[in-house]
């Protein structure tokens, strides 16, 4: 990846037991809808044990990041979406948005609000002001 290319992180939230094919299909849908190439998959600590997420990242040749809880909590204050369900289960108003933001740090920004695709939510983040 060239230095002039922005890194795009997909934060993922999902129902328990999601399979890799579902994850890959959702990432493809979001990538096509927003016209970007996803480089990394990230999720919150409560989803660290979802084998479908790691398997999808492996099949796609992407890094899989489980963000630190403290970074996840800090990023939660910067989410766009406010989901009562996400707040109840993860402690964040948007697990996918907070995970994407946390993976890139405090200078990250969301490309768009999360997208709901079946039993998953996917949010994309990048660094700085450039897309």
C-alpha positions, 0 to 999 in steps of 0.5 A: 500500500502506498503512502498516499493511500488512506487506510480504511478500517471496517469496524464490525458488530454482529450477532453471535455465530456469524460465519465468514461468508456472511462477513465477506458479503457484508464487507463487499456490499459496504465497499461497493456502496461507498466506493472504497477498498477495505484494508483492515477488520476491527471489532470490540473486545466482546466480539474477540471470540467470533471465529467468523470474523477472524476467518473472513479476515484470513480469507481476505488477507486482511489484518484482524484487530480486536481493539483495547477496551480503553480505546473502544470506550474512548472512541464510543464518544465519537460515534454517529449512530445511537443504538440502544441495543448496541449500548446495552450489549457493548457499552457503546452507542455503536459497536462497529463505529467505535471499533473502526475509530478505535483501531485508527486512534484519536485522529480517525474519522468515520467515512459514513454512519454504520450500515446494517446488513442482515445480522451485522453492522459495518462502519468504515473509518480512516485517518484525517480529513482525506478519503 
